[in-house]
Amino acid sequence: MQNFFQPANVVDLIAPRDLKSGEGFVVGVIFGVATKDAKSGAIIPTLIEGGVGLKKAAGYTPTAGAAANFDHAPAAQTLGATGGKVVGYVVMPVHPDDATYAVVKLVPSTA
């Protein structure tokens, strides 16, 4: 197949700000998680599809199958009940290694 480019669960994006590995960020309609540290403007491999642990906001208790609303503002970087960007759905309300995180299945968005 001549037009195949890449599997695309990890894609290269331009970092919109300085990023640490594991931080979520948005470029246009794309939400992704930085796979390494990067300076603003650098090309960064970004996980856009797959399972990832995301920090929960204080007092938020997600349920399996719930929409994963992620506040991607640099000061927040947490899942919450409302607001933020829907980035997928919760598959494990409590991460097995850290109860302050939930496991989310990232689902690429086109809107």
Secondary structure as GFF3:
##gff-version 3
##sequence-region A 1 111
A	DSSP	beta_strand	10	14	.	.	.	ID=ss1
A	DSSP	beta_strand	24	27	.	.	.	ID=ss2
A	DSSP	beta_strand	30	34	.	.	.	ID=ss3
A	DSSP	beta_strand	43	47	.	.	.	ID=ss4
A	DSSP	beta_strand	50	55	.	.	.	ID=ss5
A	DSSP	beta_strand	67	71	.	.	.	ID=ss6
A	DSSP	beta_strand	78	80	.	.	.	ID=ss7
A	DSSP	beta_strand	85	92	.	.	.	ID=ss8
A	DSSP	beta_strand	101	106	.	.	.	ID=ss9
###
